[in-house]
Amino acid sequence: METKEAILEIRGLKKSFGEREILKDINVSVKEGEVISIIGSSGSGKSTFLRCINLLETPSGGEILYRGKNILGDDQDVNAYRTKLGMVFQQFNLFENHNVLSNCMVGQMKVLKRSKEEAEAVALKYLKVVGMDQYVNAKPKQLSGGQKQRVAIARALSMEPDVLLFDEPTSALDPEMVGEVLKVMKELAEAGLTMMVVTHEMAFARDVSDRVIFMDEGVIAEEGDPKVIFNNPKEDRTRAFLQRTLSEN
């Protein structure tokens, strides 16, 4: 089997807020087409880790290599790097005053300098992928939470990023809407999209991921094949977390 190229290499990543050390020496390599789920208790550093990867938070130390170049180096174009990473947030972050189609076009035109016609064609393509092409003229307030999140995914896809980062994309949704968003994410994974997903959805982490990372107190306590992590974790703290989480579901 051919080895896929690493798109991202995270080496010795640290993040502190004042005296509080949130991330301690995180090392992860992300290969093309890989789906990585990041699990762990609230406060373990999962979302901060994701936000450091796309530089919404500035790391306190370490390196982030994108296709071999350290993007924390002085001469790197941070904005160009950011366009290579799509981000889907917990709270959708849609523009309330724009309709669905426009939400998926704005970034393309502003950041990627695409023409209106090209941006519209790309937006429609990805709205179709997530099953929201019927709603192009709707404003966010007319949509359910699940529909909003699918539009947010289409918006991220419209930028045609190398890696899509999901920060607990289902945690703000009503239970009956979680399934529709997870279905779209599963289809994207099957289509070969490179994804890093911070999630509480253990079935998704177990069944869809190529690799699971368990974070605890700002470190990667354990990572590996989902079957091994879920069925036979090496670390006591992984086992305790999974027993607690799976018994709640």
C-alpha positions as CSV (number, residue, x, y, z in Angstrom):
1,M,0.0,0.0,0.0
2,E,1.4,3.4,-0.9
3,T,2.2,5.7,2.0
4,K,0.2,8.9,1.8
5,E,2.0,12.1,2.3
6,A,1.7,13.9,5.7
7,I,-0.3,17.1,5.1
8,L,0.3,18.3,8.7
9,E,3.0,17.5,11.2
10,I,2.5,18.9,14.7
11,R,5.6,18.8,16.8
12,G,6.0,19.7,20.5
13,L,2.9,22.0,20.4
14,K,2.2,23.9,23.6
15,K,-0.4,26.4,24.6
16,S,-0.7,28.3,27.8
17,F,-3.2,31.0,28.9
18,G,-1.3,32.9,31.6
19,E,-0.1,30.4,34.1
20,R,-2.5,27.7,32.9
21,E,-0.8,25.2,30.6
22,I,-3.6,23.8,28.3
23,L,-1.5,21.8,25.8
24,K,1.7,20.1,26.7
25,D,4.0,18.8,24.0
26,I,1.5,17.5,21.5
27,N,2.9,15.5,18.5
28,V,0.6,14.4,15.7
29,S,1.0,13.6,12.0
30,V,-2.0,13.9,9.7
31,K,-1.8,12.0,6.4
32,E,-3.8,12.7,3.3
33,G,-7.3,11.1,3.3
34,E,-7.1,10.3,7.0
35,V,-10.0,10.7,9.4
36,I,-8.8,11.4,13.0
37,S,-11.3,11.6,15.9
38,I,-10.2,13.4,19.0
39,I,-12.0,12.4,22.2
40,G,-11.6,13.2,25.9
41,S,-13.4,14.9,28.7
42,S,-14.3,18.6,28.6
43,G,-11.3,20.7,29.5
44,S,-8.8,18.2,28.2
45,G,-7.5,20.6,25.6
46,K,-9.2,19.1,22.4
47,S,-10.8,22.3,21.1
48,T,-7.7,24.4,22.0
49,F,-5.6,21.9,20.0
50,L,-7.9,22.3,16.9
51,R,-7.9,26.1,17.3
52,C,-4.1,26.1,17.5
53,I,-3.8,24.1,14.3
54,N,-5.7,26.7,12.3
55,L,-4.1,29.6,14.3
56,L,-7.3,30.9,15.8
57,E,-5.1,30.6,18.9
58,T,-1.4,31.3,18.7
59,P,0.6,28.3,20.1
60,S,3.0,29.1,22.9
61,G,5.6,26.7,21.5
62,G,6.3,24.0,19.1
63,E,6.0,23.7,15.3
64,I,3.1,23.2,12.9
65,L,4.5,21.9,9.5
66,Y,2.2,22.2,6.5
67,R,3.5,20.0,3.7
68,G,7.0,20.2,5.3
69,K,7.1,24.0,6.0
70,N,6.8,25.3,9.6
71,I,4.0,27.8,9.3
72,L,5.0,29.4,12.6
73,G,8.2,30.5,11.0
74,D,8.6,34.3,10.4
75,D,8.5,34.2,6.7
76,Q,5.3,32.1,6.3
77,D,2.0,33.4,4.8
78,V,-0.4,32.5,7.6
79,N,-3.5,33.7,5.6
80,A,-2.6,31.4,2.7
81,Y,-2.2,28.5,5.2
82,R,-5.5,29.2,6.8
83,T,-7.3,28.9,3.4
84,K,-6.0,25.3,3.3
85,L,-7.9,24.4,6.5
86,G,-11.7,24.4,6.7
87,M,-13.3,24.8,10.1
88,V,-16.8,23.7,11.2
89,F,-17.7,25.1,14.6
90,Q,-20.1,24.0,17.3
91,Q,-22.3,27.1,16.9
92,F,-22.4,27.1,13.0
93,N,-21.2,30.8,12.8
94,L,-23.3,31.5,9.7
95,F,-23.8,35.1,8.6
96,E,-27.4,35.7,9.6
97,N,-28.0,38.5,7.1
98,H,-26.9,36.3,4.1
99,N,-29.0,33.5,2.6
100,V,-27.6,30.0,2.3
101,L,-26.0,30.4,-1.1
102,S,-24.4,33.7,-0.2
103,N,-23.0,32.2,3.0
104,C,-21.1,29.7,0.9
105,M,-19.9,32.3,-1.6
106,V,-18.6,35.2,0.5
107,G,-15.4,33.5,1.6
108,Q,-14.6,32.2,-1.8
109,M,-14.9,35.7,-3.4
110,K,-13.2,37.6,-0.6
111,V,-10.3,35.2,0.2
112,L,-9.9,33.0,-2.9
113,K,-10.8,35.9,-5.2
114,R,-13.1,33.7,-7.2
115,S,-15.6,35.4,-9.6
116,K,-19.2,35.5,-8.5
117,E,-20.1,32.9,-11.2
118,E,-17.4,30.5,-10.1
119,A,-18.2,30.9,-6.4
120,E,-21.9,30.2,-7.1
121,A,-21.1,27.1,-9.1
122,V,-18.8,25.8,-6.3
123,A,-21.3,26.7,-3.6
124,L,-24.1,24.9,-5.4
125,K,-21.9,21.8,-5.9
126,Y,-21.2,21.5,-2.1
127,L,-24.7,22.4,-1.0
128,K,-25.9,19.5,-3.1
129,V,-23.3,17.2,-1.4
130,V,-24.8,18.0,2.0
131,G,-28.4,17.9,0.8
132,M,-29.1,21.6,1.2
133,D,-29.3,22.7,-2.4
134,Q,-33.1,23.2,-2.1
135,Y,-32.6,25.9,0.5
136,V,-30.3,28.3,-1.4
137,N,-32.6,31.3,-0.7
138,A,-33.3,30.6,2.9
139,K,-31.8,32.7,5.7
140,P,-30.2,30.9,8.6
141,K,-33.0,31.8,11.0
142,Q,-35.4,29.8,8.8
143,L,-33.4,26.6,9.2
144,S,-33.1,23.9,11.9
145,G,-29.9,23.4,13.8
146,G,-29.0,20.3,11.7
147,Q,-29.7,22.2,8.4
148,K,-27.5,25.2,9.6
149,Q,-24.7,22.8,10.4
150,R,-24.9,21.2,7.0
151,V,-24.7,24.7,5.4
152,A,-21.7,25.4,7.6
153,I,-20.1,22.2,6.3
154,A,-20.9,23.2,2.7
155,R,-19.4,26.6,3.3
156,A,-16.1,25.0,4.6
157,L,-16.1,22.6,1.6
158,S,-16.6,25.5,-0.8
159,M,-13.1,26.8,0.1
160,E,-11.8,23.4,-1.1
161,P,-9.5,22.9,1.8
162,D,-6.8,20.2,2.3
163,V,-8.0,19.4,5.8
164,L,-11.4,19.9,7.4
165,L,-11.4,20.6,11.1
166,F,-14.7,19.9,13.0
167,D,-15.0,21.2,16.6
168,E,-17.8,19.2,18.2
169,P,-20.1,19.8,15.2
170,T,-23.1,18.0,16.8
171,S,-22.9,19.2,20.4
172,A,-25.3,22.1,19.9
173,L,-27.9,20.0,18.0
174,D,-31.1,18.4,19.2
175,P,-30.6,14.6,19.3
176,E,-32.8,14.0,16.3
177,M,-30.6,16.3,14.2
178,V,-27.3,14.7,15.1
179,G,-27.8,11.8,12.7
180,E,-28.3,14.0,9.6
181,V,-25.0,15.8,10.3
182,L,-23.1,12.6,11.1
183,K,-24.4,11.1,7.9
184,V,-22.9,13.9,5.9
185,M,-19.6,13.6,7.7
186,K,-19.5,9.9,7.2
187,E,-20.0,10.4,3.4
188,L,-17.2,13.0,3.3
189,A,-14.9,10.5,5.1
190,E,-15.8,7.8,2.6
191,A,-15.1,10.2,-0.2
192,G,-11.5,10.5,1.0
193,L,-11.6,13.9,2.7
194,T,-8.9,14.5,5.3
195,M,-10.7,15.3,8.6
196,M,-9.8,16.0,12.2
197,V,-12.9,15.8,14.4
198,V,-13.3,16.7,18.0
199,T,-16.4,14.7,19.0
200,H,-18.5,13.3,21.8
201,E,-20.1,10.9,19.3
202,M,-18.3,7.7,20.2
203,A,-20.0,5.6,17.5
204,F,-18.6,8.0,14.9
205,A,-15.1,7.9,16.4
206,R,-15.2,4.1,16.6
207,D,-16.8,3.3,13.2
208,V,-15.7,6.1,10.8
209,S,-12.2,7.1,12.0
210,D,-8.9,5.7,10.8
211,R,-7.3,6.8,14.1
212,V,-8.6,7.9,17.5
213,I,-6.7,10.3,19.7
214,F,-7.6,10.4,23.4
215,M,-6.6,13.6,25.2
216,D,-6.4,14.1,28.9
217,E,-5.2,17.1,30.8
218,G,-3.5,18.6,27.8
219,V,-1.6,15.6,26.6
220,I,-2.3,12.8,24.1
221,A,-2.7,10.0,26.6
222,E,-3.3,7.3,23.9
223,E,-3.8,7.1,20.2
224,G,-4.3,4.3,17.7
225,D,-6.7,2.2,15.7
226,P,-10.3,2.8,16.9
227,K,-10.8,-1.0,17.5
228,V,-7.9,-1.1,19.8
229,I,-8.7,2.1,21.6
230,F,-12.4,1.1,22.2
231,N,-11.9,-2.6,22.8
232,N,-8.6,-2.8,24.5
233,P,-7.2,0.5,25.6
234,K,-3.7,0.4,27.1
235,E,-4.1,3.3,29.5
236,D,-6.3,3.2,32.6
237,R,-7.5,6.8,32.0
238,T,-8.6,5.9,28.5
239,R,-10.5,2.9,29.9
240,A,-12.1,5.0,32.7
241,F,-13.2,7.7,30.2
242,L,-14.7,5.2,27.8
243,Q,-16.6,3.3,30.5
244,R,-18.0,6.6,31.8
245,T,-18.9,7.9,28.4
246,L,-20.3,4.7,26.9
247,S,-22.5,4.1,30.0
248,E,-24.0,7.6,29.7
249,N,-25.1,7.0,26.1
